[in-house]
Amino acid sequence: MNMEHLTIDTVDVRKLLGAASGDAALLYLYIHSGGETAGAEKALGFTQTRMSCAAATLRQLGLWPEERKSPIAPGERPNYSEKDVLDAMDQDNSFRLLYGEVQRLMGRSLNTEELKILLGFIRYLGLPAEVISVLVSYCKERARQKGSLRNPSLRTIEKEAYSWAEQGIDTLEEAAAYIHNQNARNAKLQKLMAQLQIRGRSLTQAEEKYARSWLDMGFEDGVIAMAYEKTCVNTGGLSWPYMNKILSSWHTAGYKTAEQVLSGDRKQSVPKGASGELGEAEMEAIRRVLQEG
C-alpha cells in the first residue's frame, strides 16, 4: 500500500466521522491506498466479525467500492397460498420460531394474510429470521419516533423489508450498520428542523424530501443555516423551493464550508428565483450566523 500521496474527499471524511467506527475508517484507508478488498481481513488483522461490521458500515455510507446486486428476482412477486403457510408451519422449525417472535413483537396474533407476507420475507427476499426480527423492531421504533402509539402493519413492514433486500441488508452486521446510519441521519434531521425553527410537528413528506437531500449534499455545520437566513431575508420566511435553489447552487459550485460560501464568486449565476449577488443585509445576516455558530 502506498499511503504517501493518499487524498481523501472531505465528504467521505465527514461520513466516516459521523459513523464513529475506527474499523470502518481503517478499512476505507486500506482500500483507497490500493489494497484489495479480498485481502483486507488478513492485511488489517481483523476477525471475520470485525471485517463484516466494517464492510457493512462502508456499504451503508456509500463508500464501498463494489456494488451489491439485488437478490430479488425479476418478475411478479410470488403469491403464497394458505397451504404454503401451513406446510411451512409444519415442516420449517425456523419459520415457526419466527412466527412466534414476530407475534411477540407485534403484541398480537398474525392472521393468514400476514403469515403469507412473513413467508415471503424468508422465501422470496431471502432474509434470515434473525434479520427479520431486527427489521420488525426497527419499524416499531421508527413508528414511535414519528409519534404513533400503534405498531406498524405487516404491509408497512413489508415495504421496509423490500428496501432492505434491495440494499443487500441480509446479515445482523448489515442491519446494525443500516440502523446506526439511519439514527445518525435522523439526529441530523432533528438538528436541521431546530435550525429552521420547526417545532411541535413532523415534516411533511415533501419537506422531508428537501431536508434529506440537503443533508446528502455534505455541507458542514452552519451552511444550511446560512441558506435559511438568506431565504428569510429575501422572502420574509421559510420557502422550501427557494432555499433548495440556494443550496443546490452552492452544491453545484462545490461549496461545502461557510468560508467557501462567503469567499466564492458572487458574480456566479444563481438559479432563477434565488437572487443574484448577496446584498449587504444578507452578508451581515450570514456573518451573524457564523458568529452564533
C-alpha positions as CSV (number, residue, x, y, z in Angstrom):
1,M,0.0,0.0,0.0
2,N,1.2,3.5,-0.8
3,M,-0.1,6.0,1.8
4,E,2.4,8.8,0.9
5,H,0.1,10.6,-1.6
6,L,-3.3,9.4,-0.4
7,T,-6.0,12.0,-0.9
8,I,-9.4,11.7,0.9
9,D,-12.5,13.5,-0.1
10,T,-13.8,15.8,2.7
11,V,-17.3,14.5,2.2
12,D,-16.0,10.9,2.8
13,V,-14.2,12.2,5.9
14,R,-17.4,13.6,7.3
15,K,-19.3,10.4,6.6
16,L,-16.6,8.4,8.4
17,L,-16.5,10.7,11.4
18,G,-20.3,10.5,11.6
19,A,-20.2,6.7,11.6
20,A,-17.7,6.8,14.6
21,S,-16.2,3.4,13.5
22,G,-12.5,3.1,13.7
23,D,-12.5,-0.2,11.9
24,A,-14.6,1.3,9.0
25,A,-12.1,4.2,8.7
26,L,-9.1,1.8,8.7
27,L,-10.7,-0.4,6.1
28,Y,-11.5,2.7,4.0
29,L,-7.9,3.9,4.2
30,Y,-6.7,0.4,3.2
31,I,-8.9,0.2,0.2
32,H,-8.2,3.7,-1.0
33,S,-4.5,3.2,-0.7
34,G,-4.7,0.4,-3.3
35,G,-5.5,-2.6,-1.1
36,E,-7.7,-5.4,-2.4
37,T,-10.9,-6.0,-0.6
38,A,-10.4,-9.7,-0.8
39,G,-7.2,-9.5,1.3
40,A,-8.3,-6.7,3.7
41,E,-9.3,-9.0,6.6
42,K,-5.8,-10.6,6.7
43,A,-3.9,-7.4,6.0
44,L,-5.6,-5.5,8.8
45,G,-5.6,-8.3,11.3
46,F,-9.4,-8.2,11.6
47,T,-11.5,-11.1,12.8
48,Q,-14.3,-12.2,10.4
49,T,-16.8,-10.3,12.6
50,R,-14.8,-7.1,12.6
51,M,-14.4,-7.3,8.9
52,S,-18.1,-7.9,8.3
53,C,-19.1,-4.9,10.6
54,A,-16.5,-2.6,9.0
55,A,-17.6,-3.5,5.4
56,A,-21.2,-3.2,6.3
57,T,-20.6,0.3,7.6
58,L,-18.8,1.4,4.5
59,R,-21.6,0.0,2.3
60,Q,-24.2,1.9,4.3
61,L,-22.2,5.1,3.9
62,G,-21.9,4.5,0.1
63,L,-18.1,4.1,0.4
64,W,-17.7,0.5,-0.6
65,P,-16.0,0.1,-4.0
66,E,-18.3,-2.7,-5.2
67,E,-22.0,-2.6,-5.8
68,R,-24.1,-5.4,-4.4
69,K,-26.6,-6.9,-6.7
70,S,-30.2,-7.1,-5.5
71,P,-31.2,-10.7,-4.5
72,I,-34.8,-10.0,-5.6
73,A,-35.6,-12.0,-8.8
74,P,-37.2,-10.0,-11.6
75,G,-40.8,-10.7,-12.4
76,E,-44.0,-10.9,-10.4
77,R,-43.9,-11.5,-6.7
78,P,-44.9,-15.0,-5.7
79,N,-48.5,-15.5,-4.4
80,Y,-48.3,-17.8,-1.4
81,S,-51.3,-19.9,-0.5
82,E,-52.7,-20.9,2.8
83,K,-51.3,-24.4,2.1
84,D,-47.8,-22.9,1.7
85,V,-48.1,-21.3,5.2
86,L,-49.4,-24.5,6.8
87,D,-46.6,-26.5,5.2
88,A,-44.0,-24.1,6.5
89,M,-45.5,-24.1,10.0
90,D,-45.4,-27.9,9.9
91,Q,-42.0,-28.5,8.3
92,D,-39.9,-25.4,8.9
93,N,-38.9,-25.0,12.5
94,S,-37.2,-21.7,11.8
95,F,-40.4,-20.3,10.3
96,R,-42.4,-21.5,13.4
97,L,-39.9,-19.7,15.7
98,L,-40.0,-16.6,13.6
99,Y,-43.8,-16.6,13.6
100,G,-43.8,-16.7,17.4
101,E,-41.2,-14.0,17.7
102,V,-43.0,-11.6,15.4
103,Q,-46.3,-12.2,17.2
104,R,-44.5,-11.3,20.5
105,L,-43.0,-8.1,19.0
106,M,-46.4,-7.1,17.5
107,G,-48.3,-7.9,20.6
108,R,-51.0,-9.8,18.8
109,S,-51.7,-12.9,16.7
110,L,-51.0,-12.8,13.0
111,N,-53.7,-13.7,10.5
112,T,-53.2,-15.9,7.5
113,E,-52.5,-13.0,5.1
114,E,-49.9,-11.6,7.4
115,L,-48.3,-15.1,7.6
116,K,-48.1,-15.1,3.8
117,I,-46.2,-11.8,3.9
118,L,-43.9,-13.2,6.6
119,L,-43.2,-16.3,4.5
120,G,-42.3,-14.1,1.6
121,F,-39.6,-12.4,3.7
122,I,-37.9,-15.7,4.0
123,R,-38.5,-17.5,0.7
124,Y,-38.6,-14.6,-1.8
125,L,-36.5,-11.9,-0.2
126,G,-34.1,-14.4,1.4
127,L,-33.9,-12.6,4.7
128,P,-32.7,-14.7,7.7
129,A,-35.1,-15.0,10.6
130,E,-32.8,-13.0,13.0
131,V,-32.6,-10.1,10.5
132,I,-36.4,-10.1,10.2
133,S,-36.8,-9.8,13.9
134,V,-34.4,-6.8,13.9
135,L,-36.4,-5.4,11.0
136,V,-39.7,-5.6,12.9
137,S,-38.2,-4.0,15.9
138,Y,-36.7,-1.2,13.8
139,C,-40.1,-0.5,12.2
140,K,-41.7,-0.4,15.6
141,E,-39.2,2.1,16.9
142,R,-39.5,4.2,13.8
143,A,-43.3,4.4,14.3
144,R,-42.7,5.5,17.9
145,Q,-40.3,8.2,16.8
146,K,-43.0,9.6,14.4
147,G,-45.5,9.8,17.3
148,S,-47.6,6.7,16.5
149,L,-48.9,4.8,19.5
150,R,-49.7,1.8,17.3
151,N,-47.4,-0.9,15.9
152,P,-46.9,-0.7,12.1
153,S,-48.8,-3.1,9.9
154,L,-47.2,-6.1,8.2
155,R,-47.8,-4.3,4.9
156,T,-45.7,-1.3,6.2
157,I,-43.0,-3.6,7.4
158,E,-43.1,-5.4,4.0
159,K,-42.2,-2.2,2.2
160,E,-39.1,-1.8,4.5
161,A,-38.2,-5.5,4.0
162,Y,-38.1,-5.0,0.2
163,S,-35.9,-1.9,0.8
164,W,-33.5,-3.9,3.0
165,A,-33.4,-6.8,0.5
166,E,-32.7,-4.4,-2.4
167,Q,-29.8,-2.9,-0.4
168,G,-28.4,-6.3,0.5
169,I,-29.1,-6.0,4.2
170,D,-29.2,-9.7,4.9
171,T,-26.9,-10.1,8.0
172,L,-27.0,-8.8,11.5
173,E,-23.9,-6.7,10.8
174,E,-25.6,-5.1,7.8
175,A,-28.8,-4.4,9.8
176,A,-26.8,-2.9,12.6
177,A,-24.8,-0.6,10.3
178,Y,-28.0,0.4,8.5
179,I,-29.9,1.3,11.7
180,H,-26.9,3.2,13.1
181,N,-26.7,5.2,9.8
182,Q,-30.4,5.9,9.9
183,N,-30.3,7.0,13.5
184,A,-27.4,9.4,12.7
185,R,-29.4,10.8,9.8
186,N,-32.5,11.3,11.9
187,A,-30.4,13.1,14.5
188,K,-29.1,15.5,11.9
189,L,-32.7,15.9,10.6
190,Q,-33.8,16.9,14.1
191,K,-31.0,19.4,14.3
192,L,-31.9,20.8,10.9
193,M,-35.5,21.2,12.0
194,A,-34.4,23.2,15.0
195,Q,-32.3,25.5,12.7
196,L,-35.4,26.0,10.6
197,Q,-37.5,26.9,13.7
198,I,-39.8,23.9,13.1
199,R,-41.1,22.7,16.4
200,G,-44.1,20.8,17.6
201,R,-44.8,19.0,14.4
202,S,-43.3,16.5,12.0
203,L,-42.1,17.4,8.5
204,T,-44.5,16.7,5.6
205,Q,-43.3,14.2,3.0
206,A,-42.3,16.9,0.6
207,E,-40.4,18.9,3.3
208,E,-38.6,15.8,4.5
209,K,-37.5,15.0,0.9
210,Y,-36.0,18.5,0.6
211,A,-34.3,18.2,4.1
212,R,-32.8,14.8,3.5
213,S,-31.5,15.9,0.0
214,W,-29.7,18.9,1.7
215,L,-28.1,16.6,4.3
216,D,-26.9,14.4,1.5
217,M,-25.1,17.3,-0.2
218,G,-22.4,17.1,2.5
219,F,-22.4,20.7,3.8
220,E,-20.5,21.4,7.0
221,D,-22.4,22.7,10.0
222,G,-23.6,26.2,9.6
223,V,-24.0,26.3,5.8
224,I,-27.7,25.2,5.8
225,A,-28.4,27.8,8.5
226,M,-26.8,30.4,6.2
227,A,-29.1,29.4,3.4
228,Y,-32.1,29.7,5.8
229,E,-31.0,33.2,6.9
230,K,-30.6,34.2,3.2
231,T,-34.1,32.8,2.4
232,C,-35.7,34.6,5.3
233,V,-34.1,37.9,4.3
234,N,-35.2,37.7,0.7
235,T,-38.6,36.1,1.1
236,G,-39.7,37.1,4.6
237,G,-39.8,33.5,5.8
238,L,-39.1,29.9,5.1
239,S,-39.6,29.0,1.4
240,W,-38.6,25.4,0.8
241,P,-38.2,25.7,-3.0
242,Y,-36.3,29.0,-2.7
243,M,-33.9,27.6,-0.1
244,N,-33.4,24.5,-2.2
245,K,-32.3,26.6,-5.1
246,I,-29.8,28.4,-2.9
247,L,-28.3,25.1,-1.6
248,S,-28.4,23.4,-4.9
249,S,-26.5,26.4,-6.4
250,W,-23.8,26.2,-3.7
251,H,-23.6,22.4,-4.1
252,T,-23.2,22.8,-7.8
253,A,-20.4,25.4,-7.3
254,G,-18.6,22.9,-5.0
255,Y,-19.1,25.0,-1.8
256,K,-19.1,22.8,1.3
257,T,-18.0,25.2,4.1
258,A,-19.2,28.5,5.3
259,E,-15.9,30.1,4.3
260,Q,-16.3,28.8,0.7
261,V,-19.8,30.3,0.5
262,L,-18.5,33.7,1.8
263,S,-15.4,33.8,-0.4
264,G,-17.0,32.3,-3.5
265,D,-17.5,34.2,-6.7
266,R,-20.6,36.5,-6.0
267,K,-20.9,37.1,-9.7
268,Q,-21.7,33.5,-10.4
269,S,-25.1,33.0,-11.9
270,V,-27.7,31.8,-9.4
271,P,-30.8,29.7,-10.3
272,K,-33.8,31.7,-11.4
273,G,-35.7,32.9,-8.4
274,A,-32.8,32.7,-6.0
275,S,-31.4,36.2,-6.5
276,G,-28.0,37.3,-7.7
277,E,-25.3,38.7,-5.6
278,L,-25.6,38.9,-1.8
279,G,-26.6,42.3,-0.6
280,E,-25.1,44.0,2.5
281,A,-28.0,43.0,4.6
282,E,-27.6,39.3,3.6
283,M,-23.9,39.4,4.2
284,E,-24.5,40.8,7.7
285,A,-27.1,38.1,8.4
286,I,-24.6,35.4,7.3
287,R,-21.8,36.9,9.5
288,R,-24.2,36.8,12.4
289,V,-25.0,33.1,11.8
290,L,-21.3,32.3,11.7
291,Q,-20.6,34.2,14.9
292,E,-23.5,32.5,16.7
293,G,-22.4,29.0,15.4
